[in-house]
C-alpha cells in the first residue's frame, strides 16, 4: 500500500504540482480513505519528502544505467537528459520550482544530493571528453562542472524561463548545446552537430 501511495502521489505531483494536490485527492484517486495515507505518512510534507527522494534515486539508477553503456561523452549527456525528462514527465508542472517555493527544506536537501551526484558525473564526463579529444584539454574541470550544475538549476527558474515560452526539453537542449560549444574541440563540435540532427 505504501508503494501504491508513493506511485500515485508521484504521478499527481508531476502532473499537477506539489502545492495543488491535496491528501484528499490522493486518497480519492487511490480509492482509499485519507486515514489510510496517514497510517504511512504523518503529513503531506513527509509524503512530498519521501516521493522526491524516491524520484531522485530512480533518476540516479537511470543515469547509472547510461554510464554503464560507456557512450562517448556528448551522446552520454543527451541520453542522461532523456532519462531525466522521462522520469520527470517533461517537467510540465515544474516540480523543482514548486519544491523550492513551497518546501524549501526538502528542496535544499535534494539540491545538495543532486550537486554531489552531478559533480562526479560531470567531472568524469569532462575527463572522458578531454581523453577522447572531443573537449579542449585546457578546460578547468572543477569550474566547468560547477557552472554546468548552476546552469541546470538556473534554467528551471520559471521567472527567468516561463514554461509558457519554453518547454523543459527545449531549454535543456539549448543549455546542452551552449555548454558543449564552449568546451568542444572541432572534432567535438562535429559530434555535437550530429547529435543535434537526431532530435
C-alpha positions as CSV (number, residue, x, y, z in Angstrom):
1,X,0.0,0.0,0.0
2,X,2.8,2.4,0.9
3,X,4.3,1.9,-2.6
4,X,0.9,2.5,-4.2
5,X,0.5,5.7,-2.3
6,X,4.0,6.8,-3.4
7,X,3.4,6.0,-7.1
8,X,0.1,7.7,-7.2
9,X,1.4,10.8,-5.3
10,X,4.4,11.0,-7.7
11,X,2.1,10.9,-10.7
12,X,-0.2,13.6,-9.3
13,X,2.6,15.8,-8.1
14,X,4.3,15.7,-11.5
15,X,1.1,16.4,-13.4
16,X,-0.5,19.0,-11.2
17,X,2.3,20.3,-8.9
18,X,3.2,19.8,-5.3
19,X,1.1,22.7,-4.0
20,X,-2.2,21.9,-5.7
21,X,-2.5,18.2,-4.9
22,X,-4.3,17.6,-1.6
23,X,-4.2,14.5,0.6
24,X,-7.9,14.1,-0.2
25,X,-7.2,14.0,-3.9
26,X,-4.5,11.3,-3.4
27,X,-6.9,9.2,-1.3
28,X,-9.8,9.5,-3.7
29,X,-7.7,8.7,-6.7
30,X,-6.5,5.5,-4.9
31,X,-10.0,4.7,-3.7
32,X,-8.9,4.7,-0.1
33,X,-9.6,6.9,3.0
34,X,-7.3,9.7,4.0
35,X,-6.8,7.8,7.2
36,X,-5.0,5.0,5.2
37,X,-2.5,7.5,3.9
38,X,-1.9,8.9,7.4
39,X,-1.1,5.4,8.5
40,X,2.1,5.5,6.4
41,X,2.8,9.3,6.3
42,X,2.2,11.7,9.2
43,X,1.6,14.7,6.9
44,X,1.9,16.0,3.4
45,X,5.4,17.3,3.9
46,X,6.6,13.8,4.9
47,X,4.9,12.4,1.8
48,X,6.5,15.0,-0.5
49,X,9.9,14.4,1.1
50,X,9.6,10.6,0.5
51,X,8.3,11.0,-3.0
52,X,11.0,13.4,-4.1
53,X,13.9,11.4,-2.6
54,X,12.5,8.2,-4.2
55,X,12.3,10.1,-7.6
56,X,15.9,11.2,-7.1
57,X,17.0,7.6,-6.5
58,X,15.1,6.4,-9.6
59,X,16.8,9.0,-11.8
60,X,20.2,8.1,-10.3
61,X,19.6,4.5,-11.2
62,X,18.7,5.5,-14.8
63,X,21.8,7.7,-15.0
64,X,24.0,4.8,-13.7
65,X,22.5,2.6,-16.5
66,X,23.6,5.1,-19.1
67,X,27.1,5.5,-17.6
68,X,27.5,1.7,-17.9
69,X,26.9,1.9,-21.7
70,X,30.2,3.9,-22.0
71,X,28.9,6.1,-24.7
72,X,31.0,9.0,-26.0
73,X,30.7,11.9,-23.6
74,X,28.5,14.0,-25.9
75,X,25.9,11.3,-26.5
76,X,26.1,10.5,-22.8
77,X,24.9,14.0,-21.9
78,X,21.9,13.8,-24.3
79,X,21.0,10.3,-23.1
80,X,21.1,11.5,-19.4
81,X,18.8,14.4,-20.4
82,X,16.3,12.0,-21.9
83,X,16.3,9.8,-18.8
84,X,15.7,12.8,-16.5
85,X,12.8,14.2,-18.6
86,X,11.2,10.7,-18.9
87,X,11.2,10.4,-15.1
88,X,10.0,14.0,-14.5
89,X,7.2,13.8,-17.1
90,X,8.9,16.6,-19.2
91,X,8.6,18.8,-16.0
92,X,5.2,20.0,-17.2
93,X,4.4,21.2,-13.7
94,X,7.9,22.4,-13.0
95,X,8.4,20.3,-9.8
96,X,11.8,21.8,-8.9
97,X,10.4,25.3,-8.9
98,X,7.4,24.4,-6.8
99,X,9.5,22.4,-4.4
100,X,11.8,25.4,-3.9
101,X,8.8,27.7,-3.3
102,X,6.6,25.6,-1.0
103,X,9.0,23.1,0.5
104,X,12.4,24.9,0.8
105,X,13.9,22.5,3.3
106,X,13.2,19.5,1.1
107,X,14.5,21.4,-1.9
108,X,17.8,22.4,-0.1
109,X,18.4,18.8,0.9
110,X,17.8,17.4,-2.6
111,X,19.9,20.2,-4.2
112,X,22.8,19.1,-2.0
113,X,22.4,15.5,-3.0
114,X,22.0,16.4,-6.7
115,X,25.2,18.5,-6.6
116,X,27.3,15.6,-5.3
117,X,25.9,13.2,-7.8
118,X,26.2,15.6,-10.7
119,X,29.6,16.8,-9.7
120,X,31.1,13.3,-10.0
121,X,29.2,12.5,-13.1
122,X,30.1,15.8,-14.9
123,X,33.8,15.7,-13.9
124,X,34.0,12.1,-15.3
125,X,32.2,13.2,-18.5
126,X,34.7,16.1,-18.9
127,X,37.7,13.9,-18.3
128,X,36.5,11.4,-20.8
129,X,35.8,14.2,-23.3
130,X,39.4,15.5,-22.9
131,X,40.9,12.0,-23.3
132,X,38.9,11.4,-26.5
133,X,39.8,14.9,-27.9
134,X,36.1,15.9,-28.0
135,X,36.7,18.5,-25.3
136,X,39.5,21.0,-25.2
137,X,42.4,19.9,-22.9
138,X,42.7,23.5,-21.4
139,X,39.3,23.4,-19.6
140,X,39.2,23.7,-15.8
141,X,37.2,20.6,-14.8
142,X,36.1,21.8,-11.3
143,X,35.0,25.2,-12.6
144,X,33.1,23.8,-15.6
145,X,31.3,21.2,-13.5
146,X,30.1,23.8,-11.1
147,X,29.0,26.2,-13.8
148,X,27.2,23.3,-15.5
149,X,25.3,22.4,-12.3
150,X,24.4,26.1,-11.7
151,X,23.1,26.4,-15.3
152,X,21.0,23.3,-15.0
153,X,19.4,24.7,-11.8
154,X,19.0,28.1,-13.4
155,X,17.0,27.0,-16.4
156,X,14.4,25.6,-14.1
157,X,13.7,29.1,-12.7
158,X,10.2,29.9,-14.0
159,X,10.6,33.6,-13.5
160,X,13.5,33.6,-15.9
161,X,12.2,30.9,-18.3
162,X,8.4,30.6,-18.1
163,X,7.1,27.2,-19.3
164,X,4.6,29.1,-21.4
165,X,7.6,30.3,-23.6
166,X,9.9,27.3,-23.3
167,X,9.4,23.5,-22.8
168,X,11.8,21.9,-20.4
169,X,13.1,19.7,-23.3
170,X,13.9,22.8,-25.4
171,X,15.6,24.5,-22.5
172,X,17.8,21.5,-21.8
173,X,18.7,21.1,-25.5
174,X,19.6,24.8,-25.7
175,X,21.6,24.6,-22.5
176,X,23.5,21.4,-23.5
177,X,24.4,23.0,-26.9
178,X,25.5,26.2,-25.1
179,X,27.6,24.1,-22.6
180,X,29.2,21.9,-25.3
181,X,30.0,24.6,-27.8
182,X,32.0,26.3,-25.0
183,X,34.2,23.2,-24.3
184,X,34.3,21.2,-27.5
185,X,37.2,20.8,-29.9
186,X,36.5,20.9,-33.7
187,X,36.0,17.1,-33.5
188,X,33.6,17.6,-30.6
189,X,31.6,20.2,-32.5
190,X,31.1,17.8,-35.4
191,X,29.9,15.1,-32.9
192,X,27.5,17.7,-31.3
193,X,26.1,18.7,-34.6
194,X,25.4,15.1,-35.5
195,X,23.6,14.6,-32.1
196,X,21.5,17.8,-32.7
197,X,20.3,16.5,-36.1
198,X,19.0,13.3,-34.3
199,X,16.3,15.3,-32.4
